[in-house]
Amino acid sequence: MPDTNHWQLILAEDYQCPLPPTLTRVQLLWRRLLRTFGIDDGDEVEKDASVELADYQNFDRTAAVSALHHHLADWVSDKKPDVTFLLDPPFSGTAVIARDWTWQQGWALLTPPSMAQIREVSVDEWWQQQELHDSPWLIEDLARFVLRSADGLRFIRVLLPRLLQGDFGQGLIVCDSWAFAFLRSTWPLNLPRVYCFAPAPPDLLRQLGIKGPNRQLERLAGEARGNVGMALALWACKNSTEQLQPSLPVEADDNTAFILYALLLHRGLSGKRLQEVLSSIAADELNVQLLRLEQFGILEREGEFWRLNVLGYLLARDFLAGRDYLLDGF
């Protein structure tokens, strides 16, 4: 680990996305338009064929784990039966960092509830299945406790007050930033102790192996909205001659927006679950939309599970922003 650790945890409400240096509003709109049509803006970080590109899913997390440990040390030592929230913007790697940290601490990893338990609001049954024996614990993806449907939100509405009251002891809850924005809009109380990793400065990008002058790395951090994983993915893409640029199909419409928002809110869904969430969209149209978005590089699938592609994420976010959707703060 380097002598200076540039990973830092902050209150989520203090997160401010970095902007690329000296870019006017017109330039930002122009770059957004280029991305919509899958055109690279021509800005590249310094290439070095001798350096292996870091994988946004598998970068060195040691320093990040150390920063998390330092920030939470006092809370852990208090051993109070309360919870702390850690927000996880898409592709940031925060959930894996938290898992590494809790493994070092000897904490338990909770399994998410089944779909039947969510629908039946079987909170006690879910908890009894964990068999913790008073151990502190980690929920690594709170989005898996929610289904945005008529009967899919009651579970989280019952669970959250009990977590805040200390019924289940001390735990760290990692929540996707889109799911958190949605829960905050529907939840009548503010959640305590909500943290995130600070936006990545050029020094942190260098710590992860990205080379280039400050101006280029500031621009990369701005394009990635301060998200370390996004910055690594964009950097790898700019250094690749084979990577195809994603684009939105010209046929993108309201139903496209519904699909993208649902997948972001749930951090991916199977086709069956997506049809439940979007029951107003006919099954044949949903399948066509999914396949088209996959062909254009916006979505990817693993078996029956659909999710955003890392390089298609910023396009999808811009598309939803243009339609006044509730966005995350990252």
Secondary structure as the mmCIF struct_conf table of DSSP 4:
data_model
#
loop_
_struct_conf.conf_type_id
_struct_conf.id
_struct_conf.beg_label_comp_id
_struct_conf.beg_label_asym_id
_struct_conf.beg_label_seq_id
_struct_conf.end_label_comp_id
_struct_conf.end_label_asym_id
_struct_conf.end_label_seq_id
BEND BEND1 ASP A 3 THR A 4
STRN STRN1 LEU A 9 LEU A 11
HELX_RH_3T_P HELX_RH_3T_P1 ALA A 12 ASP A 14
HELX_LH_PP_P HELX_LH_PP_P1 CYS A 17 PRO A 20
TURN_TY1_P TURN_TY1_P1 PRO A 21 THR A 22
HELX_RH_AL_P HELX_RH_AL_P1 ARG A 25 THR A 36
TURN_TY1_P TURN_TY1_P2 PHE A 37 GLY A 38
BEND BEND2 GLY A 42 GLY A 42
HELX_LH_PP_P HELX_LH_PP_P2 VAL A 45 LYS A 47
TURN_TY1_P TURN_TY1_P3 ALA A 49 SER A 50
BEND BEND3 VAL A 51 VAL A 51
HELX_LH_PP_P HELX_LH_PP_P3 GLU A 52 ASP A 55
TURN_TY1_P TURN_TY1_P4 TYR A 56 GLN A 57
BEND BEND4 ASN A 58 ASN A 58
HELX_RH_AL_P HELX_RH_AL_P2 THR A 62 ASP A 78
TURN_TY1_P TURN_TY1_P5 LYS A 79 LYS A 79
BEND BEND5 PRO A 81 PRO A 81
STRN STRN2 VAL A 83 ASP A 88
TURN_TY1_P TURN_TY1_P6 PRO A 90 PHE A 91
BEND BEND6 SER A 92 SER A 92
HELX_RH_AL_P HELX_RH_AL_P3 THR A 94 GLN A 105
TURN_TY1_P TURN_TY1_P7 GLY A 106 GLY A 106
HELX_LH_PP_P HELX_LH_PP_P4 TRP A 107 TRP A 107
STRN STRN3 ALA A 108 LEU A 109
HELX_LH_PP_P HELX_LH_PP_P5 LEU A 110 SER A 114
HELX_RH_AL_P HELX_RH_AL_P4 MET A 115 GLU A 120
TURN_TY1_P TURN_TY1_P8 VAL A 121 VAL A 121
HELX_RH_AL_P HELX_RH_AL_P5 VAL A 123 GLN A 128
TURN_TY1_P TURN_TY1_P9 GLN A 129 GLN A 130
BEND BEND7 HIS A 133 ASP A 134
STRN STRN4 TRP A 137 ILE A 139
BEND BEND8 GLU A 140 GLU A 140
HELX_RH_3T_P HELX_RH_3T_P2 LEU A 142 PHE A 145
BEND BEND9 SER A 149 SER A 149
TURN_TY1_P TURN_TY1_P10 ALA A 150 ASP A 151
BEND BEND10 GLY A 152 LEU A 153
HELX_RH_AL_P HELX_RH_AL_P6 ARG A 154 LEU A 164
TURN_TY1_P TURN_TY1_P11 GLN A 165 PHE A 168
BEND BEND11 GLN A 170 GLN A 170
STRN STRN5 GLY A 171 ASP A 176
HELX_RH_AL_P HELX_RH_AL_P7 SER A 177 THR A 186
BEND BEND12 PRO A 188 LEU A 189
HELX_LH_PP_P HELX_LH_PP_P6 ASN A 190 LEU A 191
BEND BEND13 PRO A 192 ARG A 193
STRN STRN6 VAL A 194 PHE A 197
HELX_LH_PP_P HELX_LH_PP_P7 ALA A 198 PRO A 201
HELX_RH_AL_P HELX_RH_AL_P8 PRO A 202 GLN A 207
TURN_TY1_P TURN_TY1_P12 LEU A 208 GLY A 209
HELX_RH_AL_P HELX_RH_AL_P9 ASN A 214 GLU A 223
TURN_TY1_P TURN_TY1_P13 ALA A 224 GLY A 226
HELX_RH_AL_P HELX_RH_AL_P10 VAL A 228 LYS A 238
TURN_TY1_P TURN_TY1_P14 ASN A 239 ASN A 239
BEND BEND14 THR A 241 GLU A 242
HELX_LH_PP_P HELX_LH_PP_P8 GLN A 243 PRO A 246
TURN_TY1_P TURN_TY1_P15 VAL A 250 GLU A 251
HELX_RH_AL_P HELX_RH_AL_P11 ASP A 254 LEU A 265
TURN_TY1_P TURN_TY1_P16 HIS A 266 ARG A 267
STRN STRN7 LEU A 269 SER A 270
HELX_RH_AL_P HELX_RH_AL_P12 GLY A 271 VAL A 277
TURN_TY1_P TURN_TY1_P17 LEU A 278 SER A 280
BEND BEND15 ILE A 281 ILE A 281
HELX_RH_AL_P HELX_RH_AL_P13 ALA A 283 GLN A 295
TURN_TY1_P TURN_TY1_P18 PHE A 296 GLY A 297
BEND BEND16 ILE A 298 ILE A 298
STRN STRN8 LEU A 299 GLU A 302
TURN_TY1_P TURN_TY1_P19 GLY A 303 GLU A 304
STRN STRN9 PHE A 305 LEU A 308
TURN_TY1_P TURN_TY1_P20 VAL A 310 GLY A 312
HELX_RH_AL_P HELX_RH_AL_P14 TYR A 313 ALA A 321
TURN_TY1_P TURN_TY1_P21 GLY A 322 ASP A 324
HELX_LH_PP_P HELX_LH_PP_P9 TYR A 325 LEU A 327
#
